[in-house]
């Protein structure tokens, strides 16, 4: 069975040429068409083969001259020592440092209320906010003063009596001395029979009488001394009563214990206040605090700072508080020193802490339209940037040099070395890790380019422009 092309040619040979064509012309046309198609096919095959060869030919790899060993090309940068500490940011909420409830310590009718003792008003420390009618308390003070004066008079009278008794004691002692001398003289006279026994007995009775008077005066003096102690105790009691009365009288004037904003007031003029009733509430605005939470790793950075740090009190750590509103940003300076209760949150596994802001009104402009910065208010949500400076040395590398499992490759004497590092944190400047976690020194070369199948001790070729140019990251 003939092929279709030869069959068609045979049919054409058997028949006469159509439309005036000769047999030679038809044959030339057929041969030319076949040749053109073959040429096109060959060209397409050649182009396809060229493209395939370009795709499968590997990239030329530099090799060491005269050795014949093919080396992997790697990009490296030097490891830098990080001396500027670790700055990290956490979210926080502004809370008042002090919120004081003013309580009435005495009862009575309100006779005065300051215009500043209103909701939202600012009051200064020791400013009088309310005054309770002091008449009854002043009468109590007057009575106590009278009782103190009377107690002092009683003490003075007792002292006069003691002075008189002391003088009588001295006279009785002198009289006893003289009478004893008379008794001794009469004894001698009786022995010489110059006086009778009756005379001697009379003198002896005089000595006994004077001794009895002397004993009475001594007893009286001891009683007066005891009475002096009792009167002094009574005087002290009356003085305490006077101090209490004066204190109650002074408490009729209710003063602001701190400077701040009135957030609550409950009484007006002519209203009656019971002892212990809440009069007003003052929010301290001289100092505020930021309530935030830290991870244990962040707390570890603060513990390792220079200075005295304990489990609950840190070495003073400076912080920056940032508040953003409508594209504008302001900042305040603060200080982190203590934890907030020292109890870890069981849900977030974070530890609450407190940041103190000594001057909430001393804000500074960061971004946006320059204008007077607002003051911090309780309830604001802010960003707290903690500036910690741990004493443990830190190294910095680009983030692309860090591999899974916290591993890195370095180049030492033209060979690869693998290290496992202890990661500290990741910053915009790069990855920070602890210097004591691996046998690495500053300016060692770390690999930043991808490695297909790296092995320990493999020889590599460093790209010349990276090897000779200090890397910046």
Secondary structure, DSSP 8 states (H G I E B T S, - for coil): ---HHHHHHHHHHHS--GGG--HHHHHHHHHHHHHHHHHHHHHHHHHHHHHHHHHHS-----B-TTT--B-EEE-EEE-EEE-S-EEEEEEEEEEES-EEEEE-SS-EEEEEE-TTSSTT-EE-TT-EEEEE--HHHHHHHHHHHHHHHHHHHHHHHHHHHHHHHHHHHHHHHHHHHHHHHHHHHHHHHHHTTSS-HHHHHHHHHHHHHHHHHHHHHHHHHHHHHHHHHHHHHHHHHHHHHHHHHHHHHHTTEEE-SS-EEEEEE---TT-EE-TT-EEEEEEE-S-EEEEEEE-HHHHHHHHTBSS---SSEEEEEEEEEEEEETTEEEEEEEEEEEEEEEEE-TTT--EEEEEEES-TT--EEEESS--------TT-EEEEEEEE-BSS-EEEE-GGG-BTTTEEEEEETTEEEEEE--EEEEETTEEEEEGGGSS--TT-EEE-S--SS--TT-BEEE-HHHHHS----
